[in-house]
Amino acid sequence: MTFDKEEGYALSTAQHSTAQHSTAQHSTAQHSTAQHSTAQHSTAQHSTAQHSDK
């Protein structure tokens, strides 16, 4: 019974550590995407302005 309790604690700690690491990577990916999206949006507006001028 003591062995089972110790194994459960180790598993819980490992999962907690992984969850925090995953969140950090996810946050970076979302931030990068947001900036990229803005750059693309700016290009689309520029293209439309040139087309209207013609």
KOLKEZA-782948 format. One record per residue: residue in three letters; chain; x, y, z of N, C-alpha, C, O, CB in turn; residue number from 1. Coordinates in Angstrom, 1 decimal, padded with zeros to 4 digits. Glycine has a CB too. Layout:
// residues N
code,unit,n_x,n_y,n_z,ca_x,ca_y,ca_z,c_x,c_y,c_z,o_x,o_y,o_z,cb_x,cb_y,cb_z,pos
ala,A,X,Y,Z,X,Y,Z,X,Y,Z,X,Y,Z,X,Y,Z,NUM
...
//
This chain:
// residues 54
code,unit,n_x,n_y,n_z,ca_x,ca_y,ca_z,c_x,c_y,c_z,o_x,o_y,o_z,cb_x,cb_y,cb_z,pos
met,A,000.8,-001.2,000.0,000.0,000.0,000.0,000.9,001.3,000.0,000.5,002.3,-000.6,-001.0,000.0,001.2,1
thr,A,002.0,001.2,000.7,002.9,002.3,000.7,003.5,002.6,-000.7,003.7,003.8,-001.0,004.0,002.1,001.7,2
phe,A,003.8,001.5,-001.4,004.4,001.7,-002.7,003.4,002.4,-003.7,003.8,003.2,-004.5,004.8,000.3,-003.3,3
asp,A,002.1,002.0,-003.6,001.1,002.6,-004.4,001.0,004.1,-004.2,000.8,004.8,-005.1,-000.3,001.9,-004.2,4
lys,A,001.0,004.5,-002.9,000.9,005.9,-002.6,002.0,006.7,-003.1,001.9,007.8,-003.6,000.7,006.1,-001.1,5
glu,A,003.2,006.2,-003.1,004.4,006.9,-003.5,004.4,007.1,-005.0,004.8,008.1,-005.6,005.7,006.2,-003.1,6
glu,A,004.0,006.0,-005.7,003.9,006.1,-007.2,002.9,007.1,-007.6,003.1,007.8,-008.6,003.6,004.7,-007.8,7
gly,A,001.8,007.2,-007.0,000.7,008.1,-007.3,001.2,009.6,-007.2,000.8,010.4,-007.9,-000.5,007.9,-006.5,8
tyr,A,002.0,009.8,-006.1,002.5,011.2,-005.9,003.5,011.6,-007.0,003.5,012.7,-007.4,003.2,011.2,-004.5,9
ala,A,004.3,010.7,-007.4,005.3,010.9,-008.4,004.6,011.2,-009.7,005.0,012.1,-010.5,006.3,009.8,-008.6,10
leu,A,003.5,010.5,-010.0,002.8,010.7,-011.3,002.1,012.1,-011.3,002.1,012.8,-012.3,001.8,009.5,-011.5,11
ser,A,001.5,012.4,-010.1,000.8,013.7,-010.0,001.8,014.9,-010.2,001.4,015.8,-010.9,000.1,013.8,-008.6,12
thr,A,003.0,014.8,-009.7,004.0,015.8,-009.8,004.4,016.0,-011.2,004.6,017.1,-011.7,005.2,015.6,-008.9,13
ala,A,004.6,014.8,-011.9,005.1,014.9,-013.3,004.0,015.5,-014.2,004.4,016.3,-015.1,005.4,013.4,-013.8,14
gln,A,002.8,015.2,-013.9,001.7,015.8,-014.7,001.6,017.3,-014.5,001.3,018.0,-015.5,000.4,015.1,-014.4,15
his,A,001.8,017.7,-013.3,001.7,019.1,-013.0,002.8,019.9,-013.7,002.6,021.0,-014.2,001.8,019.4,-011.4,16
ser,A,004.0,019.4,-013.7,005.1,020.0,-014.3,004.9,020.1,-015.8,005.2,021.1,-016.5,006.4,019.2,-014.0,17
thr,A,004.4,019.1,-016.4,004.1,019.0,-017.9,003.1,020.0,-018.2,003.2,020.7,-019.3,003.7,017.6,-018.3,18
ala,A,002.0,020.2,-017.4,001.0,021.1,-017.7,001.5,022.6,-017.8,001.1,023.3,-018.6,-000.2,021.0,-016.7,19
gln,A,002.4,022.9,-016.8,002.9,024.3,-016.8,003.8,024.5,-018.0,003.8,025.6,-018.6,003.7,024.5,-015.5,20
his,A,004.6,023.5,-018.4,005.5,023.7,-019.5,004.7,023.8,-020.8,005.0,024.7,-021.7,006.4,022.4,-019.6,21
ser,A,003.6,023.1,-020.9,002.8,023.1,-022.1,002.1,024.5,-022.3,002.0,025.0,-023.4,001.7,022.0,-022.0,22
thr,A,001.7,025.1,-021.1,001.0,026.4,-021.2,002.0,027.5,-021.7,001.6,028.3,-022.4,000.5,026.7,-019.8,23
ala,A,003.3,027.4,-021.2,004.3,028.4,-021.6,004.5,028.3,-023.1,004.6,029.4,-023.8,005.6,028.1,-020.9,24
gln,A,004.6,027.1,-023.7,004.8,027.0,-025.1,003.6,027.5,-025.9,003.7,028.1,-026.9,005.1,025.5,-025.5,25
his,A,002.4,027.2,-025.4,001.1,027.5,-026.0,001.0,029.1,-026.1,000.6,029.6,-027.1,-000.1,026.9,-025.3,26
ser,A,001.4,029.7,-025.0,001.3,031.1,-024.9,002.1,031.8,-026.0,001.7,032.8,-026.6,001.6,031.6,-023.5,27
thr,A,003.3,031.3,-026.2,004.3,031.8,-027.1,003.7,031.7,-028.5,003.8,032.6,-029.4,005.7,031.2,-027.0,28
ala,A,003.1,030.5,-028.8,002.6,030.2,-030.1,001.5,031.2,-030.5,001.4,031.7,-031.6,002.1,028.8,-030.2,29
gln,A,000.6,031.4,-029.5,-000.5,032.3,-029.7,-000.1,033.8,-029.9,-000.7,034.5,-030.8,-001.5,032.2,-028.5,30
his,A,000.9,034.2,-029.2,001.4,035.5,-029.3,002.0,035.8,-030.7,001.8,036.8,-031.3,002.5,035.8,-028.2,31
ser,A,002.8,034.8,-031.2,003.4,034.8,-032.5,002.4,034.9,-033.6,002.5,035.7,-034.5,004.4,033.6,-032.7,32
thr,A,001.3,034.1,-033.4,000.2,034.1,-034.4,-000.5,035.4,-034.5,-000.9,035.9,-035.5,-000.8,033.0,-034.1,33
ala,A,-000.7,036.1,-033.3,-001.4,037.3,-033.3,-000.6,038.4,-034.0,-001.2,039.2,-034.7,-001.6,037.7,-031.8,34
gln,A,000.7,038.4,-033.8,001.5,039.4,-034.5,001.5,039.2,-036.0,001.5,040.1,-036.8,002.9,039.5,-033.9,35
his,A,001.6,037.9,-036.4,001.7,037.5,-037.8,000.3,037.9,-038.5,000.3,038.4,-039.6,001.9,036.0,-037.9,36
ser,A,-000.8,037.7,-037.8,-002.1,038.0,-038.3,-002.2,039.5,-038.6,-002.8,039.9,-039.6,-003.2,037.5,-037.4,37
thr,A,-001.7,040.3,-037.7,-001.7,041.8,-037.9,-001.0,042.2,-039.1,-001.4,043.1,-039.9,-001.2,042.5,-036.7,38
ala,A,000.2,041.6,-039.4,001.0,041.9,-040.5,000.3,041.6,-041.8,000.3,042.3,-042.8,002.4,041.2,-040.5,39
gln,A,-000.4,040.4,-041.8,-001.1,040.0,-043.0,-002.3,040.9,-043.2,-002.6,041.3,-044.4,-001.6,038.5,-042.9,40
his,A,-002.9,041.4,-042.2,-004.1,042.2,-042.3,-003.7,043.6,-042.9,-004.4,044.1,-043.8,-004.8,042.5,-040.9,41
ser,A,-002.5,044.1,-042.5,-002.0,045.3,-043.0,-001.7,045.2,-044.5,-002.0,046.2,-045.2,-000.7,045.7,-042.2,42
thr,A,-001.2,044.1,-044.9,-000.9,043.9,-046.3,-002.2,043.9,-047.2,-002.2,044.4,-048.3,-000.1,042.6,-046.5,43
ala,A,-003.2,043.3,-046.6,-004.5,043.2,-047.3,-005.1,044.5,-047.6,-005.6,044.8,-048.6,-005.5,042.2,-046.6,44
gln,A,-005.0,045.4,-046.6,-005.5,046.7,-046.7,-004.7,047.6,-047.7,-005.3,048.4,-048.5,-005.6,047.4,-045.3,45
his,A,-003.4,047.4,-047.7,-002.6,048.1,-048.6,-002.9,047.7,-050.1,-003.0,048.5,-051.0,-001.1,047.8,-048.3,46
ser,A,-003.1,046.4,-050.3,-003.4,045.9,-051.6,-004.8,046.5,-052.1,-004.9,046.8,-053.3,-003.5,044.3,-051.6,47
thr,A,-005.7,046.6,-051.2,-007.0,047.1,-051.6,-006.9,048.6,-052.0,-007.6,049.1,-052.9,-008.0,047.0,-050.4,48
ala,A,-006.1,049.4,-051.2,-005.9,050.8,-051.5,-005.3,051.0,-052.9,-005.8,051.9,-053.6,-005.1,051.5,-050.4,49
gln,A,-004.4,050.2,-053.3,-003.7,050.3,-054.6,-004.7,050.0,-055.7,-004.8,050.6,-056.7,-002.5,049.4,-054.7,50
his,A,-005.6,049.0,-055.4,-006.5,048.6,-056.4,-007.6,049.7,-056.7,-008.0,049.9,-057.8,-007.2,047.2,-056.0,51
ser,A,-008.0,050.3,-055.6,-009.0,051.4,-055.7,-008.4,052.6,-056.4,-009.1,053.2,-057.2,-009.4,051.8,-054.2,52
asp,A,-007.1,052.8,-056.3,-006.5,054.0,-057.0,-006.5,053.7,-058.5,-006.6,054.7,-059.3,-005.0,054.1,-056.5,53
lys,A,-006.3,052.5,-058.9,-006.3,052.2,-060.3,-007.7,052.4,-060.9,-007.9,052.1,-062.1,-005.8,050.7,-060.5,54
//
